[in-house]
Amino acid sequence: MIIVKVTYTVNAGFVEQNQQNIAAFMADFREIAGNEFHYNIYLQADGQTFVHLSHFGNKEIQQSALNTASFKRFQQERDNLGLVSPAQIEELSLVDATRSPLE
């Protein structure tokens, strides 16, 4: 399993656009989601910092998701127009859970 956490802060004026862009790629992600792919997005209390937490069953599923056209558009617009500072990307390892994140 591949687990990735991405954290980034956008300009206050870009928050609404970022949420619209997220909605677009999440609609596409829902079509490929299943037992081998989970993707969650959170907004921190500051109202500008987003946290994306993804669980991929394998590299092929990860590449399929990351190469989705709407996801690439989201990344490009976020990176070119909205970021306050570069996104922080972390790979995580599951230690334990109440249930498997890929069920």
Backbone as CSV, one residue per row, in Angstrom:
resi,resn,N_x,N_y,N_z,CA_x,CA_y,CA_z,C_x,C_y,C_z
1,MET,0.851,-1.175,0.000,0.000,0.000,0.000,0.898,1.239,0.000
2,ILE,0.500,2.245,-0.744,1.209,3.519,-0.831,0.316,4.577,-0.193
3,ILE,0.832,5.258,0.808,0.068,6.297,1.501,0.835,7.600,1.360
4,VAL,0.151,8.630,0.888,0.789,9.920,0.673,-0.075,11.020,1.292
5,LYS,0.606,11.914,2.009,-0.048,13.090,2.596,0.562,14.329,1.952
6,VAL,-0.298,15.189,1.402,0.150,16.438,0.796,-0.537,17.581,1.538
7,THR,0.279,18.527,2.016,-0.231,19.679,2.753,0.227,20.945,2.042
8,TYR,-0.710,21.879,1.851,-0.360,23.146,1.204,-1.333,24.231,1.653
9,THR,-0.865,25.461,1.579,-1.682,26.621,1.917,-1.835,27.481,0.667
10,VAL,-3.065,27.918,0.424,-3.334,28.779,-0.724,-3.677,30.186,-0.241
11,ASN,-3.578,31.131,-1.164,-3.986,32.505,-0.876,-5.468,32.526,-0.524
12,ALA,-5.852,33.436,0.352,-7.250,33.520,0.783,-8.198,33.677,-0.396
13,GLY,-7.800,34.425,-1.408,-8.649,34.641,-2.572,-8.749,33.446,-3.504
14,PHE,-7.948,32.410,-3.265,-7.941,31.227,-4.131,-8.664,30.034,-3.503
15,VAL,-9.079,30.144,-2.259,-9.691,29.014,-1.542,-10.910,28.471,-2.281
16,GLU,-11.819,29.348,-2.685,-13.043,28.897,-3.357,-12.725,28.212,-4.688
17,GLN,-11.814,28.797,-5.478,-11.424,28.188,-6.748,-10.765,26.835,-6.517
18,ASN,-9.929,26.743,-5.487,-9.279,25.467,-5.183,-10.319,24.401,-4.849
19,GLN,-11.329,24.781,-4.093,-12.385,23.825,-3.746,-13.160,23.391,-4.987
20,GLN,-13.379,24.300,-5.927,-14.051,23.931,-7.176,-13.184,22.976,-7.991
21,ASN,-11.884,23.247,-8.042,-10.973,22.363,-8.763,-10.901,20.989,-8.116
22,ILE,-10.931,20.960,-6.787,-10.949,19.689,-6.056,-12.209,18.904,-6.412
23,ALA,-13.352,19.583,-6.413,-14.616,18.906,-6.736,-14.555,18.268,-8.116
24,ALA,-13.897,18.939,-9.068,-13.806,18.405,-10.430,-12.992,17.122,-10.469
25,PHE,-11.807,17.107,-9.851,-11.012,15.872,-9.929,-11.564,14.787,-9.036
26,MET,-12.223,15.163,-7.943,-12.806,14.132,-7.083,-13.954,13.417,-7.795
27,ALA,-14.687,14.106,-8.640,-15.736,13.440,-9.429,-15.115,12.365,-10.307
28,ASP,-13.968,12.662,-10.914,-13.267,11.666,-11.726,-12.670,10.563,-10.861
29,PHE,-12.114,10.939,-9.715,-11.539,9.936,-8.810,-12.593,8.945,-8.324
30,ARG,-13.818,9.408,-8.102,-14.875,8.510,-7.630,-15.161,7.400,-8.646
31,GLU,-14.901,7.687,-9.914,-15.114,6.673,-10.949,-14.052,5.582,-10.910
32,ILE,-12.847,5.904,-10.416,-11.788,4.889,-10.348,-11.588,4.371,-8.933
33,ALA,-12.249,4.998,-7.958,-12.088,4.571,-6.566,-12.722,3.210,-6.357
34,GLY,-12.219,2.519,-5.403,-12.738,1.211,-5.048,-11.943,0.698,-3.871
35,ASN,-11.839,-0.588,-3.768,-11.124,-1.181,-2.650,-9.626,-0.924,-2.689
36,GLU,-9.101,-0.464,-3.823,-7.662,-0.259,-3.958,-7.258,1.214,-4.017
37,PHE,-8.205,2.128,-3.766,-7.885,3.549,-3.880,-8.846,4.371,-3.034
38,HIS,-8.299,5.088,-2.060,-9.077,6.019,-1.247,-8.371,7.363,-1.253
39,TYR,-9.136,8.446,-1.343,-8.563,9.788,-1.383,-9.457,10.701,-0.565
40,ASN,-8.887,11.347,0.438,-9.628,12.259,1.313,-8.931,13.608,1.334
41,ILE,-9.730,14.674,1.433,-9.183,16.025,1.490,-9.796,16.734,2.694
42,TYR,-8.937,17.434,3.426,-9.352,18.131,4.635,-8.928,19.595,4.531
43,LEU,-9.670,20.467,5.183,-9.323,21.875,5.280,-9.046,22.178,6.745
44,GLN,-7.872,22.738,7.025,-7.503,23.035,8.402,-8.250,24.262,8.907
45,ALA,-8.184,24.490,10.211,-8.948,25.555,10.870,-8.637,26.945,10.333
46,ASP,-7.465,27.146,9.745,-7.130,28.468,9.206,-7.924,28.809,7.946
47,GLY,-8.609,27.817,7.377,-9.440,28.038,6.203,-8.678,28.164,4.897
48,GLN,-7.357,27.978,4.932,-6.544,28.123,3.730,-5.582,26.955,3.509
49,THR,-5.431,26.099,4.508,-4.488,24.990,4.402,-5.255,23.698,4.147
50,PHE,-4.900,23.048,3.050,-5.539,21.809,2.641,-4.607,20.636,2.909
51,VAL,-5.196,19.507,3.293,-4.446,18.270,3.500,-5.115,17.193,2.658
52,HIS,-4.340,16.595,1.752,-4.818,15.488,0.925,-4.172,14.216,1.463
53,LEU,-4.978,13.211,1.748,-4.475,11.927,2.238,-4.952,10.836,1.291
54,SER,-3.996,10.184,0.648,-4.346,9.174,-0.355,-3.785,7.818,0.025
55,HIS,-4.571,6.795,-0.287,-4.175,5.395,-0.089,-4.316,4.692,-1.440
56,PHE,-3.206,4.206,-1.956,-3.195,3.503,-3.232,-2.808,2.050,-2.992
57,GLY,-3.513,1.134,-3.619,-3.203,-0.285,-3.480,-1.885,-0.667,-4.121
58,ASN,-1.488,0.063,-5.176,-0.223,-0.230,-5.860,0.155,0.958,-6.734
59,LYS,1.340,0.887,-7.335,1.859,1.986,-8.169,1.003,2.248,-9.402
60,GLU,0.431,1.186,-9.984,-0.384,1.357,-11.179,-1.614,2.210,-10.887
61,ILE,-2.260,1.952,-9.764,-3.441,2.735,-9.378,-3.020,4.167,-9.070
62,GLN,-1.896,4.325,-8.396,-1.389,5.655,-8.081,-1.143,6.450,-9.365
63,GLN,-0.467,5.854,-10.326,-0.173,6.536,-11.583,-1.448,6.858,-12.359
64,SER,-2.404,5.967,-12.340,-3.675,6.215,-13.010,-4.352,7.457,-12.423
65,ALA,-4.384,7.541,-11.101,-5.010,8.694,-10.449,-4.238,9.977,-10.731
66,LEU,-2.926,9.928,-10.568,-2.115,11.135,-10.719,-2.070,11.642,-12.156
67,ASN,-2.399,10.784,-13.110,-2.408,11.186,-14.513,-3.797,11.540,-15.035
68,THR,-4.784,11.579,-14.156,-6.130,11.996,-14.535,-6.084,13.464,-14.954
69,ALA,-6.663,13.781,-16.090,-6.572,15.140,-16.648,-7.062,16.206,-15.670
70,SER,-8.168,15.970,-14.993,-8.709,16.975,-14.071,-7.790,17.173,-12.865
71,PHE,-7.090,16.124,-12.445,-6.149,16.247,-11.338,-4.922,17.060,-11.771
72,LYS,-4.462,16.818,-12.982,-3.326,17.586,-13.495,-3.687,19.073,-13.624
73,ARG,-4.918,19.376,-14.077,-5.363,20.772,-14.163,-5.405,21.411,-12.781
74,PHE,-5.935,20.659,-11.795,-5.979,21.152,-10.416,-4.571,21.506,-9.936
75,GLN,-3.623,20.595,-10.123,-2.249,20.833,-9.657,-1.634,22.049,-10.347
76,GLN,-1.804,22.157,-11.641,-1.213,23.253,-12.392,-1.764,24.597,-11.932
77,GLU,-3.076,24.682,-11.796,-3.679,25.948,-11.378,-3.294,26.289,-9.949
78,ARG,-3.322,25.292,-9.062,-2.924,25.520,-7.668,-1.481,26.016,-7.605
79,ASP,-0.589,25.334,-8.312,0.829,25.673,-8.246,1.136,27.022,-8.883
80,ASN,0.437,27.366,-9.957,0.729,28.603,-10.679,0.005,29.824,-10.130
81,LEU,-1.155,29.630,-9.508,-1.966,30.777,-9.105,-2.249,30.888,-7.612
82,GLY,-2.229,29.755,-6.896,-2.776,29.806,-5.551,-1.844,29.596,-4.382
83,LEU,-0.713,28.965,-4.589,0.121,28.559,-3.455,0.779,29.727,-2.734
84,VAL,0.765,29.641,-1.409,1.509,30.566,-0.572,2.960,30.103,-0.492
85,SER,3.155,28.787,-0.389,4.496,28.175,-0.375,4.372,26.781,-0.992
86,PRO,5.482,26.165,-1.366,5.411,24.846,-2.011,4.687,23.802,-1.151
87,ALA,4.014,22.896,-1.819,3.314,21.806,-1.126,4.328,20.889,-0.452
88,GLN,3.957,20.394,0.724,4.786,19.426,1.436,4.213,18.042,1.168
89,ILE,5.068,17.143,0.661,4.639,15.790,0.326,5.345,14.816,1.252
90,GLU,4.549,13.961,1.910,5.094,12.980,2.833,4.571,11.596,2.482
91,GLU,5.443,10.608,2.467,5.008,9.218,2.343,4.881,8.663,3.752
92,LEU,3.778,7.967,3.999,3.488,7.429,5.323,3.434,5.909,5.277
93,SER,3.604,5.297,6.428,3.438,3.846,6.581,2.363,3.600,7.616
94,LEU,1.422,2.731,7.292,0.353,2.392,8.219,0.896,1.551,9.359
95,VAL,0.613,1.959,10.583,1.007,1.203,11.763,-0.167,0.351,12.245
96,ASP,-1.359,0.955,12.318,-2.536,0.232,12.791,-3.774,1.052,12.452
97,ALA,-4.924,0.424,12.417,-6.175,1.106,12.110,-7.340,0.309,12.666
98,THR,-8.459,0.989,12.889,-9.649,0.278,13.336,-10.215,-0.603,12.231
99,ARG,-9.927,-0.219,10.990,-10.261,-1.041,9.830,-9.269,-0.708,8.733
100,SER,-9.118,-1.570,7.800,-8.176,-1.361,6.715,-8.598,-0.148,5.906
101,PRO,-7.652,0.772,5.588,-8.031,1.933,4.788,-8.400,1.579,3.357
102,LEU,-8.109,0.359,2.930,-8.472,-0.060,1.568,-9.480,-1.196,1.608
103,GLU,-10.599,-0.911,2.234,-11.696,-1.893,2.271,-12.819,-1.439,1.389
